[in-house]
Amino acid sequence: MNKFISIDLIKLQNGHHFNFMEGFLTQSLAAEFESQKLKDAIGELKTCFQEEDKYFRLSQVADQTQLIKEADDLRDKNYNWLKSLVTLWAKTPYDEAVPAKKIQKVLNTYKLDTKVDYLLETGTISNLISDLTQEDMLKALEDLNATQFLNQMIIGNNTVKSLYKERNDEQVVIPKGALRDARAKTDEAYAQVALLIESSSALADDPTKFDSFIEEWNGIIKSYLTIIKRKATLRDKADEGTEPTPSEEPTPGEEPIEPAE
């Protein structure tokens, strides 16, 4: 009798677990098994997976709260650095005092408070950015070698805008442990479907269809076992204080950035 390769599904991260179950459910439905008992088990798996899908998607939206905070910190820090720089230069007798005072006048117009709520701050910074991206102001920033502060303010502000739009300004409340519990139920339903397919393979006069299904899915299970092993290796290296090899990421440019509309 063919059997599915054993896999500890608890060790899969939420995204990998979602993809694993989605793939298995899709393949199970496509197989069009004739056994009513197996059809019912697949139906139960579908119901459990839909619940996991719901909480997984909600968790993705909730995670945006941290991303919004990080983007807000980025724009706040760069605004404060710019403000400190122009304040310093404005007090000197050097040539840099001229562009510094020009920028300082714009900053003082808005009196930005970085402690207000995100949406109010976003509107204020958007207007400030609009003024600072005028040709004469860009020249003043360039004279102070301060263009990078404006660029980072634009990046942070654009990110806050887009994340708020995705989140639809709603507070997402997920019951504690809801995704974990939904995953556990999906795992139970998966185990039941797998057991019935294995039993069908053992009892069928012609087990070809079931054996082919098991063999194909076992190939996919192996890829997920590799993911689990890689994660364990990275964790062990971290525990030993060994730096894992970083993946290559694009390096952001230094040219002035266009603010979002």
N, C-alpha and C positions, 0 to 999 in steps of 0.2 A: 504494500500500500504506500503510495506517495504521501509525503507529509510536507506541510509548510515549515520552513526554517524558523526556529524560535528567535524572537526578537523582544527585548525589553523595551516596550513602547514608552515607559515612563522616562527613559533617558533621552527621548527625542524632545527638542525644543518645540515650542508651540507651533511655529511656522512649518517645521518639518513634519510634525505630527499631523497637522492639517493636510498637508500635501499627500502624505502617506495614505490617510483615510479617504481622501477625495479620489485618489487614484484607484484604490481597492474597490470602493463603492462603484465608481464608473465602470471598471472592468467587470464587476459582478453583475451589474445591470445589463451590460452589453452581452454577457454570456447567455442570457435568456434560459436559465436552468428550468427544467420542467417540474421538478419536485415542489409541491406546494409548501412543504415545511421549509425548504431552502428559500423559496420566494418570500415567505413570511419573515424569515430571519434577516434577509437582505432588506426588507421593508423596515424592520426594526433598526437595523444599522443606519438606514437613510434618515430615520427620525432622530436618532441619537446624534448623527453627524450634523444635522441641521441645527440642533441645539448648540453643539460645539462651535459651529460656524458663526452663530449669532454672538456668542460671548468672545470668540476670537476677534471678530470685527470690532466689537465694542472695546476690547482691550487695545486694539491698534489706535482707535480714536483717543482713548484715555491717555495713551503714551505721548500724544501730541502736547499735553500740558507741560511736560518736561522740556520738550523741544522748543515750545514757545518761551519758556523761562530762559533757556540758553540763548535764544535769539535776542530776547530783551536785554539780557546781560551784555551781549556783544555790542548792541547799539548804545547802551548806557555807558559802558566803559570807554568807548571811543569818543562819545560826546564829551565826557568828563575830561578825557585826555586832551581833546582839542581845546576845550574851554581853558584848561590849565595852561596850555602852551601859549595861546593868544594873550592870556592875562599876564603871563610872564614877559613876553616880548613887548607888549604894549607899555610896560613900565620902563623899558630901556631907552637909551639915547641912540640906539642903532637904527639902521635903515629898515630892519625888520619890523620896527614899531608901526610903520605906516600900514602895511597889509594887516598886521595884527589888530590894529584899532578898527580897521574896516570890517574885519570878521567879527570882532568883539561887539560892534554896534548891532550886527544882525543877531548874534546870540542873545544879546540883552533885550532885543525886541520881543523875543518869545518867552524868555524866563522859564525855560523848560524845567519841569519837575519830574525827575525820573522815578519818583515814588508813587505817582498816580496810577490809576488802572491802565491796563495795556491799551485799550481802544482809544482812550483820551490821549495817551502819550503818542500813539501811532499817528493820530491826526496832526498833533503838534509837530512831530518830527518830519512828517511828510511835507508840511509847509516850510519848515526850516530847510529841508533838503532842496526844495524847489528854489529857495533863495540862494542857497550855497552853490547850486549848480549853474547859476548865471555866469556868463563868460568872465566878467570882471572879478567875481568871487573865486572862480576856479584859478584865475591868475594869482590872486592873493594867497590862496591855499598852496599853490605851487611855490610861491616865493618863500613860504615858511616850511616847505617840504612836509606839508600836512595833508596832502591828498588822500593818503592811506586811511586817515581817520574818517574822512567823509565816505570813502568806499565801504568801510566796514559798517558804518551807520546805515548806509543804503542796503547792504546785505542783510543786516539784522532786521531792519524795518520791513523789507520785502518779505522776509521769512515769516515774521509775525503776522503780516497781512494774509499770506497764503494759508498758513496753518489755521488761522481763525476762520477763514472761509471754508476750509475743509471740515472743521469741527462744527460749523454752523452756530457758533456761539452758545452751544448747549452744554450743560454740565452732564457728563455721562457717569451714571452711578452703576457700578457692577457689584452685585452681591459678593461678599468675600468668599473666595474659593469656588466661584461659579464655573469658571473655565476649567479648573482642575477636576471638579466633579463631572462636568460634561465630558471631558476627555476620558475619565474612568468608565463612564457608561458606554462611550463609543468603543473603548477597548474590549469591554465585555461582549458587546454586539459583534465586533470583529472576530473575537475568539469563537463565538457560536457559529458564525458563518463558516469560518475556516474548518471547524470540527465537522460540520455537516458536509462540506465539500470533500474532506478526507474520507468520511464514512461512505459517501456516495462512490468515491473512487474504489473503495474496498469491496463494495457490494454490487456494483454495476456489472452487467454482463460485458459491456464494452466501456471501460473506464477512460477511453482516449480523451474525451472532452474535459473530464475532471483533471486528469493527469497533465494535460497541456496547460490548463489554467494554473495549476499548482507550480509547474516548472517555470512558467512565464513570471508568475508573481515572486517566486523564490529569487529570480534574477534581480528583481527590484528590491527585495528585502536585503540582498547582499550590499546594494549601494547604500542603503540606510545604515547597515551595520558598519560600513566604512566611515560614515559620518559620525556615528557614536564613538568609534575608535579614535578618530581624529580629534574629537572634542576632548576625550579622556587624555590623549597625549598632550594637548595644549594645556590642559589643567595640571597635569603632572609637571610639565615644564615650568608653569607659573609657580607651583609649590616649591620647586627646586631653585627658583630665582633665575631660570634661564629664559632669555628673551625669545619668543617665537618669531619666525621670519615674517615680517609684515608684508601684506599684500600691497601691490602698487596702486596708488591713488593719484588722480590728476592733481597737479599743482595749480592753485588759483593764480590768476594773473594780477598784475599791479596797475593796469590801465584804469582810468576812471570808469565807474560802473553806471549804467543807466538805471535810474529809479523806476520801480514798477508804477504803472498807471493806477 
